[in-house]
Amino acid sequence: MKDEGIRPETVDRFLERWHDCVVRSDTVGIGELVADDITMGAPPYWNKLEGKPLVVYLLGVIVHSIDDFTYHRQWRSGRELALEFRGHYGMYELQGIDLITLADDGRVANLDVMIRPIDSLLALRDHVGAEMGKFLAAGES
């Protein structure tokens, strides 16, 4: 993917829709914004998650689990985006970065998520892991 293949207006539209979907916990809208063959790096795991059904389910669990999720700063370089976020999971405050690569059509081709501090990450991991187990047991991936 070369940066020449994506227009700045496409990135602008993506960012507007992404922020709106996350604020509203709109998993259907999020699903429309990710590519079918999306890959996602989710903390604290090294191996990438692959495919729209699994990634959209995971993102849904996350946006419904983190209270007062808000984006703050963002950086752009062509199709590459870095979005800083903050929120709370239970009693834990967290901060993180979404690193997003957009495909030519303006949908997310790759998403890598980083979260700190470690106690927040571990608490969220335990919750998300249990929810992902339900998804995988149902054979929905």
Backbone hydrogen bonds, N-H to C=O, Kabsch-Sander energy under -0.5 kcal/mol:
donor,donor_aa,acceptor,acceptor_aa,energy
5,G,2,K,-1.6
6,I,3,D,-1.6
10,T,7,R,-0.8
11,V,7,R,-1.6
12,D,8,P,-2.5
13,R,9,E,-2.5
14,F,10,T,-2.3
15,L,11,V,-2.7
16,E,12,D,-2.3
17,R,13,R,-2.5
18,W,14,F,-3.3
19,H,15,L,-2.5
20,D,16,E,-1.9
21,C,17,R,-2.8
22,V,18,W,-2.5
23,V,19,H,-2.4
24,R,20,D,-2.0
25,S,22,V,-1.1
26,D,21,C,-2.9
27,T,25,S,-1.2
30,I,26,D,-2.3
31,G,27,T,-2.3
32,E,28,V,-1.4
33,L,29,G,-0.8
33,L,30,I,-1.2
34,V,31,G,-0.8
35,A,108,V,-2.5
38,I,35,A,-1.5
39,T,109,A,-1.7
40,M,49,L,-2.4
41,G,111,L,-2.4
42,A,40,M,-0.7
45,Y,42,A,-2.3
49,L,40,M,-3.3
51,G,38,I,-2.7
52,K,36,D,-1.9
55,V,51,G,-2.2
56,V,52,K,-3.0
57,Y,53,P,-1.9
58,L,54,L,-2.4
59,L,55,V,-2.8
60,G,56,V,-2.3
61,V,57,Y,-2.3
62,I,58,L,-2.4
63,V,59,L,-2.9
64,H,60,G,-1.7
65,S,61,V,-0.8
65,S,62,I,-1.0
66,I,62,I,-2.1
67,D,65,S,-0.7
67,D,88,H,-3.0
69,F,66,I,-0.7
70,T,86,R,-2.5
72,H,84,E,-2.8
75,W,82,A,-2.4
77,S,80,E,-2.5
80,E,77,S,-2.2
81,L,100,I,-2.8
82,A,75,W,-2.3
83,L,98,D,-2.4
84,E,73,R,-2.8
84,E,82,A,-0.5
85,F,96,G,-2.7
86,R,70,T,-2.2
87,G,94,L,-1.8
88,H,67,D,-2.3
89,Y,92,Y,-2.8
90,G,88,H,-0.5
92,Y,89,Y,-2.3
94,L,87,G,-2.8
95,Q,116,R,-2.5
96,G,85,F,-2.5
97,I,114,M,-2.0
98,D,83,L,-2.5
99,L,97,I,-0.6
99,L,112,D,-3.3
100,I,81,L,-2.4
100,I,98,D,-0.7
101,T,110,N,-2.6
102,L,79,R,-2.0
103,A,107,R,-3.2
106,G,103,A,-2.2
108,V,33,L,-2.9
109,A,101,T,-2.9
110,N,101,T,-1.7
111,L,39,T,-2.1
112,D,99,L,-2.6
113,V,41,G,-2.7
114,M,97,I,-2.2
116,R,95,Q,-2.8
121,L,117,P,-2.2
122,L,118,I,-2.9
123,A,119,D,-1.9
124,L,120,S,-2.5
125,R,121,L,-2.8
126,D,122,L,-2.1
127,H,123,A,-1.6
128,V,124,L,-3.1
129,G,125,R,-3.0
130,A,126,D,-1.6
131,E,127,H,-2.0
132,M,128,V,-2.9
133,G,129,G,-2.0
134,K,130,A,-1.4
135,F,131,E,-1.8
136,L,132,M,-2.8
137,A,133,G,-2.4
138,A,134,K,-1.6
139,G,136,L,-1.2
140,E,135,F,-1.7
